[in-house]
Amino acid sequence: MEQNKTLSTPLSRVTLLDALRGFSLLGVILMHMLQQFSIFSFSPDARKPLFPAIDETVQWIGQNVIMGRFINIFAFLFGLSFFIQLDRAAKKGIDFRGRFIWRMVVMLVIGLIGNCFYSGEIISLYAVFGAILVLLYRVKSWILIAIAALLLLGTPRIMQVSYNTFRQTERTENPRQEIRQRQAAQIDAEANKPSFINSIKHNFTRGLQGKLNYQFGLFGRGYITLALFIIGLVVGRLGFFERVQPKRKVALLFSAFVITIVLISFVVGLLPDLNFRSLMNGETKSILSGLTIMTLNDLKIVAFSGAIVTGFTLLYQNRRFSKYLDVFSPYGRMGLTNYEMQSVIGCLIFSMWAFGPIFQTWGMTELFLLGIMLYIFQLIFSTYWLKNYLYGPLEWFLRSATYLKMQPFRK
C-alpha cells in the first residue's frame, strides 16, 4: 500500500514563494543581459551605446544592487522548496528522498542541455547540491547552521589560499586576466567559425572550466550557493513561510539585514583595496586582508539578499501591495522553464551565428531595457500558459520523469 502513494496531485502552494521566485528571476535576467550571457564575440570597444551617460549608472546598479543578490534568493528558495516537498511527503507517509535524488538526476540532464546555450547556467549545479541536501535532511539544525556558517565565512577559500601559500605556487594571472583570456579565445573561435556546434564545444570546454573555477575557485560562489540551500532547509523546518509571521518580526529581520549591510560596508571601507593578484600568488602580506574583504563582501551580498526577501515579505503582507506583487507569481511557478528560456534567448541574442552582430554592440542601458522587455514577455506568456495548464512545460516534464509516469497537464 505504501508503494502506491505518490505526490502526483497538485499541492497547495505558498504564493509568496512563487512571487518571490519570479521577482528573483527578474534580477537574474537583468544581470545576465548586462554580462551578455558570458558570450563575448566583440571587443568592448566595438560597442556603440545610445545612452553612454546612463551606462555607468546602469553598470553600478548591476554591480551593487543586482549581481549575486537575486541569484542568492533563487538558491535559498530551492533549499526551502526541497524541505517543503520532503516534509509534505513525510506527512503522507512517503519517504521521498530516493525519488528526490532521481529527480535531481533528471534536473542535471536538463541543466546540461541548458549548458549548450549558456555556459554559466546553474541548474546542473543545483541538481548536485540538491542531492547533497538529501544526505543532510535528517541532520540536526544546529549542525546545518554550523556548516552554512563555515561556508559563508569562506572556509573553503581559506583552505585553498593556505594550500597555495604552502606550495608557494607561482601565478601570473589574476581572475580578471583569466576572464579576458577566455573571452579572447571565444572571440577567435566565433570569428573563425561561428556556429551553434562551436558554441556548444566552447560551453563544455573553456566555458565549463571557467564556471567551475568561478564556483569552486577563489571566488567560491558555489560554496555560498550550498550554504543558502542549507539555510533554506533550516528556514523550511521553522515553517517561516508556511505560517503568517507577525509584521513586527519580519520588520525586525529586515532592519537587522540593513544594519548588517551598513556595518560591513563601513568596515570594508576601512580596509585596504583588495589585490586579487597578490591573494592568488599567496603573498603573505595581503592574505589576511584579502580573505577578510572577500568574506565580508560575501556576507554583505547575502545580507542584501536577506533584506530583499524580508522587505518583499513585509510588502506582501500588506493587501495594498500583495495584489501587485502577485503579478510575479506565474513567472515563479514556471521558474525552471523561464530560467532555461532565458538561456536560450540569451544565446540567440549574443551569439555571432545568430543575432550577436546586432546586440553585442549595444550599450548597458539598451541591454538593461531589453532584459526588462524580455522578462515582461515571459511574464505574459507564463500567465497565459498557467490559465490552461497545471505546470510549466519543464516543470511538467520534471514531474513526469520523477515518477516515471505521465502527470496531469491540462486544466
Steps between C-alpha positions, in 0.01 A plus 500: 500500500787736582645453152185630336510836676633790295507876501374519144196710582560877498591625845380819660754771429650776708430784258748730675780262401382493138494880490841522666647247258357690205642826634843343553508387138444860391835587658658190347406583140603866541844403630547238231408755235759743634753214494389405148432146623879447511512521119768750393557493125581870479752716675335742747641778281265391220194605700296791366288605799204730448505626859865510609423746779259254661708186438727564799198528732348181360831319545518623861147370565596165350813468715366638827128421501440197276811285461497203738200629696214361294663170409556454874124520552445245223742262676345557843154424362626173353611379843171616649295325231707186554392486862135572419493213247656245735302621800165477324594155373589390854161621624341267244715213620738512202880499515569725201880510532579227247252645254648846553850380414363361173328836449839669534646264239228609258562864591872450439421387145279808450784718629757341268271562204469859619880518511499459122351849483648672805826389659416677826173314563458379859224236477754217465681631808170523688433136414827393663437714809141372514632145530730618783197645679346154505800380700460796739123474536508317835795693643422719802435865428786631717747287302353626172533859622863433594573356154332797329694742721833338411414524131389864526813591695710383207651187656555329160666818372726518805601137449571558131709813555686334788578203279627726221712692749644179640597385153620850411317466170608758245207665321532779249135552413225642715132400458423798277789415269383139482153619406644722228702207364187281485312780329782548246501126424125506451523805273754317283284187484187697416679710240649198323203264492191636673246220543277348764719187506811707572312683774414166661863389478610823666236472774614150595873579487620851582156609613462208740853550630427866566174419677659240728785738581250773589286265709775313683812710451601816681160665455330195658157589363389136517568477873276802562228331296528180703482702823181667377352160412567390858357822644189447289467150648528634856252784434265239355517305825402815687191535279575869452326532163225248558362701791412867501773671701436808716587813303713624787715186486553533124576872539764423765664246271498752217657763726765254617600423142520869410712578806729210413548638148586845634744368761680272256527780243652723768755237605597419139551871440764504774700216343752533214383429146476134408792375289394179323842446344677502836236278655524241223878510512487425870686814603496497878451875546168507319352164599329602824352825370406342166318206657328732745373732228373216280318339792348830611384570146339156479322557831384845386350356182324225697367761744382707202313194373349455845386863498331447163323185622377652825414833335302318232325290768413811698343664195323177408330496840340833415187450287563822312829364370441123488264521202777671303776267618286200408563600139837323535339170610439344156862565406614336824274198457674439168843586641688210339340555159558874512861468618586262217307717254718792610808297405367411155398860429833633628688255277304613194544869581875502557644217289674596177318225308167658602436865591833576669621742231205722594464471876863474607551860388224623731582697813414410859184708509353344185578149624344577838180623335498200266526274805193665652309456173594132477395447861161662433457276195575190709267624775210542256577159349508337847171660601328381184654152519391436859142590416491186285760271658581381852877540459759661277638274222826412677327479840259246353783305335702495823196386695414226251861380481521499880213251527573328165136556419316762296354758739184708452581801282196685370256656740 
